[in-house]
Every structure is written in structure tokens, then in C-alpha cells.
Amino acid sequence: EETTETRQTAAPLTKTHFTATNLAAREIARMVLSGDMTIDAPYQRGEVWQEDQQVALVRSWLTGAPIPAIVVNNRMTASFVAANSGLWGGELGYAYSVVDGQQRVRAAVAWFEGDLAVPASWFSPEVVESTLDTDDGPYVRHRDLIRGERTHQAFTFMLPMAEGQLPTIQAEAEAYLLVNGAGTPQTDADMSNAKRVVDGGAA
């Protein structure tokens, strides 16, 4: 006999509070590299952004375009400890978990670690120390910029962040589903149409 999935719940829904903040992308990258923050929770997909998408994030930082908030769970709370046999996040491996936005975080790590290069023409020549030759002309990595520009980026390249206090990894996964399942993904045709407008064509 077939069963129909229901939207009903066993108890009334409870509100989860998320604190909105802006954190330097360089600091988020540092937390990942130091092992304080995981981007590889079991409900996460792997690395899917292409280089073009990572480069586009750097362009957004440079131009001031809005960047969607990443969603992070603080695993160092009393509720998390109580729900995990008295173990806080650090004892389980990580103090923080990226619930949504891991692709943006990966791009931040790639940029600040020098694993990503962008067109040198995006910067004033006086802040560029060296360049890479590519088929698309000269490119630069973070380390190819003068110290003052690197410091400037450390304080101005921001990632909006919503920090929650979810008690379990299962609750993180539920938040992941809600954040990622509510909208309709943009199609290739949608993106191509917008690019035509950017290039001066008709929609």
C-alpha cells in the first residue's frame, strides 16, 4: 500500500534564530584552513564551482556587487553540547560548520591562498607587482599584489553571514534543504539571456 508523504509535524514548529553579520572573507578562509570551520559536512555536495564562478566572486568584491549570505552553524553552544553526548563542536572536529555557501568559501580560500588568478586589468597598475601570462592576457593572484592592496582586501572583501545555533548535524541538514530547496535554479538560457543584455543586445 502506497504512503503519501505529509507536511504535518509531530509538534509545532520552533523558530531558529540566526544572527546576521558581515565577516571578512580572509578570516573565514583562515578558519577553514586552521580546522576551526568545516565546509565538508555529510549533507554537503562537493566542489562544483568552475573557475569562472570563482573569478566572478572576486569581481563582485572589487565592484561592490551584492553577495548572498553564507549560513554557518555555531557548534560551541550549550544546545549542541546537550544534543551530542556532552561533546562540543571542537571535540567533534569543528567549531563551526558551513551549512550553505561552501562554494563561496572555497573561492575565498582559493583567492587568498594564491590558487586563483584574475585579470590584471581589474586593478590599478600601481598595485600590481607581477603578473601571469595567459591566453587571456596578464592575470594576477593575491600574492602578486602589493602589500597595501592585500591588506586592503583583508578588511574589505566581506562575506555576509547568518550564524545559527542549531543543536545537531541533522538540524543543519534540514536548514540546508530549506535554503537550497525553496527556489528554482537559473537555467543556462536564463543566464545567456542576461548576458545578452549586458553585451547590449535585446532580451
BALOBA-1460 file (C-alpha; in Angstrom, 3 decimals):
// residues 203
<rec num="1" residu="e" x="0.000" y="0.000" z="0.000"/>
<rec num="2" residu="e" x="1.411" y="3.373" z="-1.021"/>
<rec num="3" residu="t" x="2.007" y="6.013" z="1.614"/>
<rec num="4" residu="t" x="1.776" y="9.707" z="0.847"/>
<rec num="5" residu="e" x="4.442" y="11.988" z="2.284"/>
<rec num="6" residu="t" x="2.946" y="14.556" z="4.613"/>
<rec num="7" residu="r" x="3.926" y="18.082" z="5.539"/>
<rec num="8" residu="q" x="2.453" y="17.570" z="9.014"/>
<rec num="9" residu="t" x="4.786" y="17.680" z="12.018"/>
<rec num="10" residu="a" x="4.632" y="15.879" z="15.344"/>
<rec num="11" residu="a" x="4.863" y="19.183" z="17.234"/>
<rec num="12" residu="p" x="4.544" y="22.888" z="16.429"/>
<rec num="13" residu="l" x="7.491" y="24.367" z="14.593"/>
<rec num="14" residu="t" x="10.050" y="26.234" z="16.667"/>
<rec num="15" residu="k" x="11.931" y="29.286" z="15.486"/>
<rec num="16" residu="t" x="15.656" y="29.068" z="14.924"/>
<rec num="17" residu="h" x="17.471" y="32.329" z="15.423"/>
<rec num="18" residu="f" x="20.224" y="33.345" z="13.034"/>
<rec num="19" residu="t" x="22.433" y="36.343" z="13.690"/>
<rec num="20" residu="a" x="23.223" y="38.373" z="10.584"/>
<rec num="21" residu="t" x="26.724" y="39.754" z="10.351"/>
<rec num="22" residu="n" x="29.477" y="40.624" z="7.892"/>
<rec num="23" residu="l" x="32.760" y="38.788" z="8.264"/>
<rec num="24" residu="a" x="35.972" y="39.341" z="6.351"/>
<rec num="25" residu="a" x="36.352" y="36.654" z="3.704"/>
<rec num="26" residu="r" x="40.031" y="36.402" z="4.670"/>
<rec num="27" residu="e" x="39.026" y="35.484" z="8.229"/>
<rec num="28" residu="i" x="36.572" y="32.839" z="7.026"/>
<rec num="29" residu="a" x="39.296" y="31.356" z="4.811"/>
<rec num="30" residu="r" x="41.640" y="31.315" z="7.806"/>
<rec num="31" residu="m" x="39.064" y="29.445" z="9.899"/>
<rec num="32" residu="v" x="38.733" y="26.779" z="7.210"/>
<rec num="33" residu="l" x="42.494" y="26.397" z="6.802"/>
<rec num="34" residu="s" x="43.068" y="26.210" z="10.569"/>
<rec num="35" residu="g" x="40.451" y="23.486" z="11.015"/>
<rec num="36" residu="d" x="38.017" y="25.615" z="13.001"/>
<rec num="37" residu="m" x="35.336" y="25.504" z="10.281"/>
<rec num="38" residu="t" x="34.222" y="22.628" z="8.071"/>
<rec num="39" residu="i" x="32.888" y="23.001" z="4.541"/>
<rec num="40" residu="d" x="32.544" y="19.218" z="4.164"/>
<rec num="41" residu="a" x="29.602" y="18.288" z="6.399"/>
<rec num="42" residu="p" x="27.998" y="14.969" z="5.333"/>
<rec num="43" residu="y" x="24.938" y="16.676" z="3.816"/>
<rec num="44" residu="q" x="27.090" y="18.906" z="1.574"/>
<rec num="45" residu="r" x="27.795" y="18.373" z="-2.098"/>
<rec num="46" residu="g" x="31.394" y="18.544" z="-3.229"/>
<rec num="47" residu="e" x="33.253" y="21.300" z="-5.019"/>
<rec num="48" residu="v" x="31.134" y="22.221" z="-8.045"/>
<rec num="49" residu="w" x="32.016" y="25.799" z="-8.933"/>
<rec num="50" residu="q" x="34.067" y="26.228" z="-12.069"/>
<rec num="51" residu="e" x="36.959" y="28.690" z="-12.226"/>
<rec num="52" residu="d" x="34.735" y="31.259" z="-13.981"/>
<rec num="53" residu="q" x="32.400" y="31.285" z="-10.991"/>
<rec num="54" residu="q" x="35.248" y="31.736" z="-8.522"/>
<rec num="55" residu="v" x="36.693" y="34.559" z="-10.616"/>
<rec num="56" residu="a" x="33.248" y="36.179" z="-10.695"/>
<rec num="57" residu="l" x="33.208" y="36.280" z="-6.877"/>
<rec num="58" residu="v" x="36.465" y="38.274" z="-6.845"/>
<rec num="59" residu="r" x="34.928" y="40.613" z="-9.407"/>
<rec num="60" residu="s" x="31.905" y="41.063" z="-7.128"/>
<rec num="61" residu="w" x="34.208" y="42.011" z="-4.245"/>
<rec num="62" residu="l" x="36.040" y="44.532" z="-6.394"/>
<rec num="63" residu="t" x="32.887" y="46.118" z="-7.825"/>
<rec num="64" residu="g" x="30.780" y="46.031" z="-4.669"/>
<rec num="65" residu="a" x="28.105" y="43.755" z="-6.131"/>
<rec num="66" residu="p" x="25.834" y="42.132" z="-3.514"/>
<rec num="67" residu="i" x="26.967" y="38.684" z="-2.383"/>
<rec num="68" residu="p" x="24.455" y="36.245" z="-0.850"/>
<rec num="69" residu="a" x="24.990" y="35.374" z="2.796"/>
<rec num="70" residu="i" x="26.634" y="32.136" z="3.775"/>
<rec num="71" residu="v" x="24.870" y="30.168" z="6.510"/>
<rec num="72" residu="v" x="27.048" y="28.913" z="9.351"/>
<rec num="73" residu="n" x="26.245" y="26.875" z="12.441"/>
<rec num="74" residu="n" x="27.998" y="27.535" z="15.734"/>
<rec num="75" residu="r" x="28.666" y="24.141" z="17.260"/>
<rec num="76" residu="m" x="30.043" y="25.566" z="20.509"/>
<rec num="77" residu="t" x="26.660" y="26.170" z="22.126"/>
<rec num="78" residu="a" x="25.005" y="24.560" z="25.147"/>
<rec num="79" residu="s" x="22.255" y="23.121" z="22.927"/>
<rec num="80" residu="f" x="24.780" y="21.433" z="20.629"/>
<rec num="81" residu="v" x="26.689" y="20.009" z="23.606"/>
<rec num="82" residu="a" x="23.477" y="18.692" z="25.178"/>
<rec num="83" residu="a" x="22.382" y="17.014" z="21.942"/>
<rec num="84" residu="n" x="25.790" y="15.436" z="21.250"/>
<rec num="85" residu="s" x="26.600" y="13.472" z="24.397"/>
<rec num="86" residu="g" x="28.324" y="16.397" z="26.043"/>
<rec num="87" residu="l" x="30.707" y="16.972" z="23.150"/>
<rec num="88" residu="w" x="31.084" y="20.470" z="21.750"/>
<rec num="89" residu="g" x="31.872" y="21.152" z="18.116"/>
<rec num="90" residu="g" x="35.630" y="21.283" z="18.513"/>
<rec num="91" residu="e" x="35.681" y="17.837" z="20.101"/>
<rec num="92" residu="l" x="33.645" y="16.519" z="17.166"/>
<rec num="93" residu="g" x="36.174" y="18.010" z="14.770"/>
<rec num="94" residu="y" x="34.998" y="21.545" z="14.029"/>
<rec num="95" residu="a" x="33.727" y="24.525" z="15.996"/>
<rec num="96" residu="y" x="31.728" y="25.853" z="13.031"/>
<rec num="97" residu="s" x="30.040" y="24.279" z="10.038"/>
<rec num="98" residu="v" x="29.176" y="25.949" z="6.742"/>
<rec num="99" residu="v" x="25.561" y="24.944" z="6.112"/>
<rec num="100" residu="d" x="25.185" y="26.919" z="2.894"/>
<rec num="101" residu="g" x="27.664" y="28.864" z="0.792"/>
<rec num="102" residu="q" x="30.585" y="26.456" z="0.734"/>
<rec num="103" residu="q" x="31.318" y="27.302" z="-2.909"/>
<rec num="104" residu="r" x="31.840" y="30.962" z="-1.975"/>
<rec num="105" residu="v" x="34.016" y="29.923" z="0.943"/>
<rec num="106" residu="r" x="36.102" y="27.643" z="-1.281"/>
<rec num="107" residu="a" x="36.562" y="30.540" z="-3.700"/>
<rec num="108" residu="a" x="37.714" y="32.779" z="-0.844"/>
<rec num="109" residu="v" x="40.264" y="30.173" z="0.227"/>
<rec num="110" residu="a" x="41.484" y="29.798" z="-3.365"/>
<rec num="111" residu="w" x="41.917" y="33.563" z="-3.783"/>
<rec num="112" residu="f" x="43.709" y="34.298" z="-0.532"/>
<rec num="113" residu="e" x="45.897" y="31.190" z="-0.837"/>
<rec num="114" residu="g" x="47.024" y="32.174" z="-4.328"/>
<rec num="115" residu="d" x="45.341" y="29.288" z="-6.136"/>
<rec num="116" residu="l" x="43.103" y="31.582" z="-8.196"/>
<rec num="117" residu="a" x="44.085" y="34.259" z="-10.705"/>
<rec num="118" residu="v" x="42.015" y="37.091" z="-12.190"/>
<rec num="119" residu="p" x="42.670" y="39.623" z="-14.971"/>
<rec num="120" residu="a" x="45.359" y="42.163" z="-14.074"/>
<rec num="121" residu="s" x="43.299" y="44.825" z="-15.854"/>
<rec num="122" residu="w" x="40.860" y="44.757" z="-12.944"/>
<rec num="123" residu="f" x="43.445" y="46.566" z="-10.789"/>
<rec num="124" residu="s" x="45.266" y="49.858" z="-10.994"/>
<rec num="125" residu="p" x="48.769" y="49.176" z="-12.381"/>
<rec num="126" residu="e" x="50.416" y="50.683" z="-9.300"/>
<rec num="127" residu="v" x="49.086" y="47.887" z="-7.035"/>
<rec num="128" residu="v" x="50.317" y="45.055" z="-9.284"/>
<rec num="129" residu="e" x="53.822" y="43.722" z="-8.578"/>
<rec num="130" residu="s" x="53.894" y="40.803" z="-11.026"/>
<rec num="131" residu="t" x="51.616" y="39.026" z="-13.489"/>
<rec num="132" residu="l" x="50.991" y="35.630" z="-15.040"/>
<rec num="133" residu="d" x="50.918" y="35.255" z="-18.818"/>
<rec num="134" residu="t" x="47.744" y="33.537" z="-20.012"/>
<rec num="135" residu="d" x="45.876" y="33.115" z="-23.281"/>
<rec num="136" residu="d" x="43.595" y="35.891" z="-21.988"/>
<rec num="137" residu="g" x="46.462" y="38.286" z="-21.283"/>
<rec num="138" residu="p" x="48.115" y="39.083" z="-17.938"/>
<rec num="139" residu="y" x="46.478" y="37.725" z="-14.783"/>
<rec num="140" residu="v" x="47.300" y="38.230" z="-11.096"/>
<rec num="141" residu="r" x="46.992" y="36.208" z="-7.924"/>
<rec num="142" residu="h" x="46.510" y="37.674" z="-4.471"/>
<rec num="143" residu="r" x="50.233" y="37.395" z="-3.758"/>
<rec num="144" residu="d" x="51.062" y="39.299" z="-6.968"/>
<rec num="145" residu="l" x="49.569" y="42.480" z="-5.497"/>
<rec num="146" residu="i" x="51.440" y="44.965" z="-3.312"/>
<rec num="147" residu="r" x="51.147" y="44.545" z="0.418"/>
<rec num="148" residu="g" x="48.884" y="47.560" z="0.839"/>
<rec num="149" residu="e" x="46.348" y="46.151" z="-1.631"/>
<rec num="150" residu="r" x="46.429" y="42.725" z="0.031"/>
<rec num="151" residu="t" x="45.815" y="44.352" z="3.408"/>
<rec num="152" residu="h" x="43.006" y="46.429" z="1.944"/>
<rec num="153" residu="q" x="41.324" y="43.283" z="0.643"/>
<rec num="154" residu="a" x="41.686" y="41.566" z="4.006"/>
<rec num="155" residu="f" x="39.453" y="44.256" z="5.510"/>
<rec num="156" residu="t" x="37.083" y="44.990" z="2.619"/>
<rec num="157" residu="f" x="36.401" y="41.647" z="0.908"/>
<rec num="158" residu="m" x="33.437" y="40.594" z="3.027"/>
<rec num="159" residu="l" x="31.075" y="37.627" z="3.131"/>
<rec num="160" residu="p" x="27.652" y="38.307" z="4.658"/>
<rec num="161" residu="m" x="26.950" y="35.573" z="7.182"/>
<rec num="162" residu="a" x="23.947" y="34.201" z="9.027"/>
<rec num="163" residu="e" x="25.132" y="32.361" z="12.127"/>
<rec num="164" residu="g" x="22.760" y="29.888" z="13.772"/>
<rec num="165" residu="q" x="22.810" y="27.769" z="16.886"/>
<rec num="166" residu="l" x="21.420" y="24.515" z="15.570"/>
<rec num="167" residu="p" x="21.717" y="21.637" z="18.064"/>
<rec num="168" residu="t" x="22.560" y="18.757" z="15.716"/>
<rec num="169" residu="i" x="24.089" y="17.927" z="12.357"/>
<rec num="170" residu="q" x="20.630" y="16.662" z="11.361"/>
<rec num="171" residu="a" x="19.234" y="20.138" z="12.070"/>
<rec num="172" residu="e" x="21.992" y="21.603" z="9.912"/>
<rec num="173" residu="a" x="20.972" y="19.265" z="7.099"/>
<rec num="174" residu="e" x="17.342" y="20.349" z="7.450"/>
<rec num="175" residu="a" x="18.387" y="24.001" z="7.183"/>
<rec num="176" residu="y" x="20.467" y="23.101" z="4.123"/>
<rec num="177" residu="l" x="17.399" y="21.581" z="2.458"/>
<rec num="178" residu="l" x="15.223" y="24.595" z="3.263"/>
<rec num="179" residu="v" x="17.756" y="27.109" z="1.991"/>
<rec num="180" residu="n" x="18.554" y="25.190" z="-1.190"/>
<rec num="181" residu="g" x="15.179" y="23.691" z="-1.990"/>
<rec num="182" residu="a" x="12.920" y="26.738" z="-1.927"/>
<rec num="183" residu="g" x="13.876" y="28.396" z="-5.207"/>
<rec num="184" residu="t" x="14.047" y="27.397" z="-8.854"/>
<rec num="185" residu="p" x="17.607" y="27.218" z="-10.223"/>
<rec num="186" residu="q" x="18.558" y="29.567" z="-13.033"/>
<rec num="187" residu="t" x="18.814" y="27.744" z="-16.358"/>
<rec num="188" residu="d" x="21.587" y="28.198" z="-18.919"/>
<rec num="189" residu="a" x="19.026" y="30.008" z="-21.088"/>
<rec num="190" residu="d" x="18.251" y="32.436" z="-18.237"/>
<rec num="191" residu="m" x="21.933" y="33.246" z="-17.780"/>
<rec num="192" residu="s" x="22.549" y="33.575" z="-21.521"/>
<rec num="193" residu="n" x="19.638" y="35.989" z="-21.796"/>
<rec num="194" residu="a" x="21.049" y="38.206" z="-19.032"/>
<rec num="195" residu="k" x="24.492" y="38.138" z="-20.677"/>
<rec num="196" residu="r" x="22.957" y="39.290" z="-23.949"/>
<rec num="197" residu="v" x="21.550" y="42.328" z="-22.125"/>
<rec num="198" residu="v" x="24.964" y="43.008" z="-20.558"/>
<rec num="199" residu="d" x="26.521" y="42.909" z="-24.026"/>
<rec num="200" residu="g" x="23.975" y="45.410" z="-25.338"/>
<rec num="201" residu="g" x="21.581" y="43.010" z="-27.027"/>
<rec num="202" residu="a" x="17.839" y="42.650" z="-26.632"/>
<rec num="203" residu="a" x="16.363" y="40.272" z="-24.108"/>
